Amino acid sequence: MGESRSIEITDLDQLQSYVEALCGSARQRLDILTPDLEPRLYDREPVLASLRDLATAGRQASIRILVADGNAALTQSPRLVELARQLTSFFELRRLAAADAGFGQAAIIADGRSLLHRPEWTRHEATVEMNAPARARTLLETFDALWARAAPDPETRRLHL
């Protein structure tokens, strides 16, 4: 596929575009770390369509979403929650462990090869790399460690996510 080049994002419009691109590029697996399912990023039709396509493509799709605030996620991103509710075999949502609540980063990792990383999830600044398996693997190791300590949130569990 060629070498990755790092793209620096500085504003919401760019961030939305690259979130769409990353979600649309996933063929089997998508891992998302977000404070609360950020509706301005994830509860938008292009992203929802990509997630729906991934989950219904007939592959062994996996969409893991790790949130810091499950209550906000449920109330602020109703369309994404409804999609996850409809496709429970492909979506899994967990809440960060209390010990990790201050982690403060956000990320998307597509197929263990492409990534979008925000060092501070309260800001729009991010780095995108569309073909960087080594960098994606490092970020995925962090995600996996957080995931292992996380547990289904009581609020999301009632939605069978």
C-alpha positions as CSV (number, residue, x, y, z in Angstrom):
1,M,0.0,0.0,0.0
2,G,2.9,2.4,0.3
3,E,4.2,4.4,3.1
4,S,2.1,6.3,5.5
5,R,2.4,10.0,5.9
6,S,1.3,11.7,9.0
7,I,-1.5,14.2,8.6
8,E,-2.0,16.9,11.3
9,I,-5.6,17.9,11.9
10,T,-6.5,21.2,13.6
11,D,-10.2,21.8,13.4
12,L,-13.6,20.1,13.7
13,D,-14.3,20.0,9.9
14,Q,-11.0,18.1,9.3
15,L,-11.6,15.9,12.3
16,Q,-15.1,14.9,11.0
17,S,-13.7,14.2,7.5
18,Y,-11.0,11.9,8.8
19,V,-13.3,10.1,11.3
20,E,-15.5,9.4,8.3
21,A,-12.5,8.2,6.2
22,L,-11.2,5.9,9.0
23,C,-14.6,4.4,9.7
24,G,-15.2,3.9,6.0
25,S,-11.8,2.3,5.5
26,A,-12.3,-0.5,8.0
27,R,-12.9,-3.9,6.5
28,Q,-13.0,-6.1,9.5
29,R,-12.2,-4.3,12.7
30,L,-12.7,-0.9,14.2
31,D,-11.6,0.2,17.7
32,I,-12.8,3.5,19.0
33,L,-11.8,5.3,22.2
34,T,-14.0,8.3,22.9
35,P,-15.1,10.3,25.9
36,D,-18.9,9.9,25.2
37,L,-19.6,8.8,21.6
38,E,-19.1,12.5,20.6
39,P,-22.2,13.1,18.5
40,R,-20.5,15.7,16.3
41,L,-18.1,12.9,15.2
42,Y,-20.0,9.6,15.5
43,D,-23.7,10.2,15.5
44,R,-23.6,11.4,11.9
45,E,-25.0,9.7,8.8
46,P,-21.8,9.1,6.9
47,V,-20.2,7.4,10.0
48,L,-23.3,5.5,10.9
49,A,-23.5,4.2,7.3
50,S,-19.9,3.0,7.4
51,L,-20.4,1.3,10.7
52,R,-23.6,-0.4,9.4
53,D,-21.8,-1.5,6.2
54,L,-18.9,-2.9,8.3
55,A,-21.2,-4.8,10.6
56,T,-23.4,-6.2,7.8
57,A,-20.7,-7.1,5.2
58,G,-20.9,-10.8,6.1
59,R,-17.3,-10.8,7.5
60,Q,-16.2,-11.4,11.0
61,A,-16.6,-7.7,11.8
62,S,-15.8,-6.3,15.2
63,I,-16.6,-2.8,16.4
64,R,-15.3,-2.1,19.9
65,I,-16.1,1.2,21.5
66,L,-14.6,2.3,24.7
67,V,-16.2,5.4,26.5
68,A,-15.4,7.3,29.6
69,D,-19.0,8.5,30.2
70,G,-21.6,5.9,29.4
71,N,-24.5,8.0,30.5
72,A,-23.6,10.9,28.2
73,A,-23.0,8.4,25.4
74,L,-26.5,7.0,25.7
75,T,-28.2,10.4,25.7
76,Q,-26.0,12.3,23.2
77,S,-25.7,9.7,20.4
78,P,-29.1,8.1,20.1
79,R,-28.6,7.0,16.4
80,L,-25.3,5.3,17.1
81,V,-26.8,3.6,20.3
82,E,-29.7,2.4,18.2
83,L,-27.5,1.0,15.5
84,A,-25.4,-0.8,18.1
85,R,-28.6,-2.1,19.7
86,Q,-29.7,-3.5,16.3
87,L,-26.3,-5.1,15.5
88,T,-25.3,-6.5,18.9
89,S,-23.3,-9.3,17.4
90,F,-20.8,-6.8,16.0
91,F,-20.7,-4.0,18.5
92,E,-19.3,-4.1,22.0
93,L,-19.3,-1.0,24.2
94,R,-17.4,-0.7,27.5
95,R,-16.8,2.0,30.0
96,L,-13.2,2.9,31.0
97,A,-12.3,1.5,34.4
98,A,-12.3,4.1,37.2
99,A,-8.5,3.9,37.4
100,D,-8.4,5.0,33.7
101,A,-11.0,7.7,33.8
102,G,-8.5,10.4,33.5
103,F,-6.8,8.9,30.4
104,G,-8.0,11.8,28.3
105,Q,-7.0,10.6,24.8
106,A,-9.2,9.6,21.9
107,A,-8.5,7.3,19.0
108,I,-9.8,5.3,16.1
109,I,-7.9,2.3,14.8
110,A,-9.1,0.7,11.6
111,D,-8.0,-2.9,10.9
112,G,-4.9,-2.5,13.0
113,R,-3.3,-0.5,10.3
114,S,-4.8,3.0,10.1
115,L,-5.3,5.4,12.9
116,L,-6.5,8.8,14.1
117,H,-5.1,9.8,17.5
118,R,-6.1,12.8,19.6
119,P,-3.7,13.3,22.6
120,E,-6.4,15.4,24.3
121,W,-10.0,14.3,23.7
122,T,-11.3,17.8,24.6
123,R,-9.5,19.3,21.5
124,H,-9.8,18.8,17.8
125,E,-6.1,18.5,17.1
126,A,-5.2,15.0,15.9
127,T,-2.7,13.0,13.9
128,V,-3.9,10.7,11.1
129,E,-2.0,7.9,9.5
130,M,-3.8,5.8,6.9
131,N,-1.2,3.1,6.5
132,A,0.9,2.8,9.6
133,P,0.7,-0.8,11.0
134,A,3.5,-0.3,13.5
135,R,2.1,2.9,14.9
136,A,-1.4,1.4,14.8
137,R,-0.2,-1.7,16.7
138,T,1.3,0.5,19.4
139,L,-1.9,2.4,19.8
140,L,-3.9,-0.8,19.7
141,E,-1.8,-2.2,22.6
142,T,-2.8,0.8,24.7
143,F,-6.5,0.3,23.6
144,D,-6.4,-3.4,24.4
145,A,-4.9,-2.7,27.9
146,L,-7.7,-0.2,28.6
147,W,-10.3,-2.6,27.2
148,A,-9.1,-5.4,29.4
149,R,-9.6,-3.3,32.5
150,A,-13.0,-1.9,31.3
151,A,-16.3,-3.5,31.9
152,P,-19.8,-3.1,30.3
153,D,-21.4,-0.1,31.8
154,P,-24.7,-0.8,33.7
155,E,-26.5,1.7,31.6
156,T,-25.2,0.2,28.3
157,R,-25.7,-3.3,29.6
158,R,-29.4,-2.7,29.8
159,L,-29.3,-1.9,26.1
160,H,-27.6,-5.3,25.4
161,L,-24.5,-3.7,24.0
